[in-house]
Amino acid sequence: MNIVLGFLSIVITFSLVLIFEKLFNKEGLFVWISIAVIIANIIVCKNIDILSFTTTLGNVLFASVFLATDIMNEKYGMKESRKAILMGVCAEIVFLISTQMALKFIPSTADMVHTSMETLFSINLRVSIASITMFMLSNLFDVHLYEMIKKKFPKHLWLRNNVSTIVCNCLENYFFHFFAFIGIYSVGTIIEIATVVSVVEIVIAIMDTPFLYLAKYKSQEPKKATN
């Protein structure tokens, strides 16, 4: 069941990225990246099993950020991609500050959600810093690597998309898990967790390639002449 839901999640999420870009152009991608970052940081708290391996939710939404920045880079330029990433970082920081402030308020005796909010939004400072830092660095590196490959192999869209996304996703996973969990888990456990997550994200990254082609070549369709 999780495999079917995972496939549907990939198709629906990546399709939504294209819809946002189609309706609102680059502004739609700015909005999408901020939304994806916030929601991913909530649902990433949930663990699921896929083929007997444990991973977290949120991988598809995080991957959609790479798709969005690749579309941005392809159609609007590297400068706009960097701006979108920084907006996503700011959205993540605002989300963290807002949720931590909400937890500080003393709940009413009639309140029924504070305990659940504590469970969901209580953070480990080191994990949060690692998450924000690696999100920013990996996506900025993705933008630059994508542009480098584009200049060297301008006709190979699939190459720059897959290489930049897979390399940056894997680097983000390993560095994040080491920074966040060293001293909490053994090195072997950290490597195992990061490897499983990386394999999942490599599969997701490969599946986003058709959506990047759709985003690029749909915009190049000739417009009908008007009288």
N, C-alpha and C positions, 0 to 999 in steps of 0.2 A: 504493500500500500504506500509506504514512504517513497518508493522509487517512482511510482506513478504520480504521486503528489509533487515530488521533486521536479519531474519532467514538466508537469503542468505549470509549476511555479516559474520555471525558466522561460517557457514560452510566453506566459502572461506578463511577467516582469519585463522581459526584453521588448515585447510588443508595446508595453506602456511607455517605455523610453522613446520608441519611434513615434508614438502618438503625441507625446509631449513635444517632441521636436517638430513634428508636422504642424501642430496647432499653434505653437508659440515660438518656433525657431530657436535661437540660442538661449533666449530667456527661459524657454521650457526646460532646457537641459540644466540651467542654473537651479531652477526650482526642483527638478527631479533629484539632483545630486544632494541637495539639502534634505529633502524628504527621505531619500534612501538611507542616508547616514543616520538620521534620527531613529527611523523605524528599525534599521538593522541593529542598532545598539540596544534596542529593547528586546527583540526576538532572539538575539544571539545568546540570551540567558538560557534558552531551552535547548537541551541535548536530545538528539534523535539517533536511532540506529539505522544504518544503511548497509545491507549485506554483512551484517554482524559487526560492522565498524561503527564506533560512536563518533559523531560529529555534532556541530552546532548549527542551529538555524541562523539565518543572516548572510550565509555565503552568497546566495543568489543576488541579494540586494547590494552587497559590497561589490560583487562582480559587475553589477549593472552600472556602478560608478565608472569602472574602467571602460565599459562600452560607451557611456555618455561622453567621457573625455576624449575617447578615440573619434567619435562622431564630431565632437566640437573641434578637435584638431584637424580633421579631414575637411570640414566644411567652413569653419570660421577662424582657424588659425591657432597657433600655440599660445599666444597671449591670452585669448579668451579661455582656453583650457586651464591655464594657470589660475586665472581669476575664479573660475568655477570651483576649482579645488579649494582655494582659500575661503570661498564662501561656504563650502561644505565643512571646513574646519571650524569656522566661526559658528555655524549652526550646531555642530557637535558640542562646542564649548558652552553655548547658550543653553543647550539641552541639559548638560551636566550641572551647570550653575542653578538652573531653574528647579530641577528635581531635588537637588540637595537643599535648596532653600525651602521647598515645599515640605520636606521631611522634618525641618526644624520647628514648624508650627505645631503647637500642642493640639491634638485632635479633640473634637467635641465628644461628649459621652454618647452621642447618637451616631458617631462616625463608624463606618463598617469597612473602610478600605485602607486605613493607615498601615495596618500590619502587612497587608499585601504589597503596598507601595514600598515599605521598608525592605521587604524581601526582594522586590524587583529592582529598586533604585539605589539601595545601599551599595557603595562602591569601595573598591580598594584603590587608593590613590595611585599606587605604582602601576596597576593595570590600566587605569584611565589615562595616565600620562603616556604609557607605552602605546595604547590604542590611538590616541590623537597624533602622537609623533609619527608612528609608522604609517598611519593613513595619509598624512600629509606628504611624507618623504617618498613613499612608494608611488603615490599618484603623480607627484611632480616628476619623479624619475621616469614613470611610464610615459608622460607627455614628451619628455626630451628624447627618450629612446625611440618612441614612435616616430618622431620627427627625423631623427638620424637615419633610421631604416628607410623612411619615406624618401629622403634625398638620395640614398644610395640605390634603392630599388623602387623607383616611383611607380612601376606598373604592377607591383605585387602587394595588393591591399591585404590579402590573407596573411602574408608573411609578417608585415609590420604589426598587424593586429594581434596575431597569435604570439609572436615572439615577445613583444613589449608587455602584453597582458600576463602571459605565463611567467616570465622572468620576474616581473614586479610583484605578482601575487605570491609566488613562492618565497621571494626575499622577505616580503612583508610578514608572511606566516611564521617563518623561522625566527626572524629577529623579534617579532612581537612576543612569541611564546617564550623565548629565552629571557627577554627583558622582564616580562610579566611574572614568570613562574620559576625562575632560577632560585634555588634555595627552598622552594615549596615542594616541587617535584624533582625527581632524579633527572639527570641529563638524558638518560635513555627514554624515560617517559615523555619528556618534553619533545624529543626528536620524533617519537612515535606519534604523538598527537599532531604535531606540526606537519608530519608527512601525510597522515590521513587527510587532514584539511586541505593540504596542497594538491593531493590527487583529485579530491572532489572539485576543487577550484580549477584545475587544469581541464577537466571534462567540461565544466561550465564555460570556461574561456573559449574552448574550441566551438562550443555550441552558439556562442554569440557572433561568430563570423558571418553567417548568412544575414543576420540583422544589420550588421554594419554595411554589407553590400546593398541591402534594401534601402538603408538611410541615404547612402551616397548616390546610387543610381536612380532612385525614385525622384530625387531632386533635379536630375539631369534630363528628365523626360521633356521633350519639346512641348511648349505651350500651344494650345489651339489658337489660331488666328481669330481676332475679333473684328467685326465690321465697324 
